[in-house]
Amino acid sequence: MVYAVELREVSKRFGEVEAVHQVSLQIREGEFFSLLGPSGCGKTTTLRMIAGFERPDAGEILIRGQRMNEVPPFHRPVNTVFQHYALFPHMTVFENVAFGLEMKRLPREEIRRRVAEALRLVRLTGLENRYPRQLSGGQQQRVALARALVNRPAVLLLDEPLGALDLKLRKEMQLELKNLQHQVGITFIYVTHDQEEAMTMSDRIAVMNQGRVLQVGTPVEIYERPATRFVADFIGETNFLEGRLVAFEEGYARVEVEGFPLLAARPDGLFPGQSVTVAIRPERIHVSLEEPLAFPNRYPGQIEEVIYIGTDTLFRIRLNERLALRARMQNREGTAPLAGYAPGSAIWVAWIPESVRVLRE
Ligand code: ATP
């Protein structure tokens, strides 16, 4: 299979720092693919190597099956949109978007047609004659996008393009970008440290840390079946409990955590006797006043803390001196504030085995 972009064991050092370590990725044609990870994990360096701004020390970069290592940036079928989009301030919107095509000396009529199409895609039709200073931050970012799209690249590289926008606008632009990508069908590779942003927009996500790719998967796979503790922690909230894998029974794994027996979905590649980390998402923990007899995993506890955040109520619940859990309950009509769920209340926590993920220590 020919991929839009393929990285084969690509590494890059800056002096002592190994910015990218043996990264392999296979990005499909038409995919919205995100590189997600904390600051300094190597996302930008990976993107810059695809763009051609950095040269890998080892490994191979292919675009549509062609080796790119020796190809300069301007000969690669890619365009990059940065957070700081650097529009030409003395040029109008039209001139900014047309600039690249004029450099290529395309016929005037074709330039006009392609610029009009790009501006329509980013919903800026009618603003052709404005200057960047007469536009909002979101509009300026759309001009930068149009400027990249007008070249019809095979792959569009985006490095935190929404980073400078306020939260509300950023959320709007996330959906717009996703729709836009769908319409144009161009492969997008998107760098972000914001897990919600990556989840909202991506077909697949590569989670990176310390120069390595830890997991590649759809948002659902990454959230529901995180491969490592780092991934479970970085994407959403998780309770981590240290325990020991005791046995496999009837398709489940029996784990012991601080004296509590616990049934979990059966993990791959782990065996009875091993020390493990158990991960449970707060929203998968049911909190109730009555003992929930239908759940195999149910434990009495005491509420330590209640935080009402509108959509949900967050709890810290103590099971014994050494064990406390965070739980999150959705507030429905008539349930908030929750009567009976106050600090000090005796309650039950429960969860189904499928909600428990057993990870290597
Ligand atoms: P951020 O979100 O903060 O941009 P990132 O995940 O994109 O982080 P990179 O910018 O790729 O991470 O950096 C990875 C590592 O390489 C960091 O430790 C960084 O300091 C280092 N690094 C990146 N570029 C250079 C450079 N030109 N010279 C020296 N070190 C660099």
Boltz pocket constraint, residues with backbone or C-beta under 6 A from the ligand:
constraints:
  - pocket:
      binder: B
      contacts: [[A, 14], [A, 17], [A, 18], [A, 19], [A, 20], [A, 37], [A, 38], [A, 39], [A, 40], [A, 41], [A, 42], [A, 43], [A, 44], [A, 45], [A, 46], [A, 193]]
      max_distance: 6.0
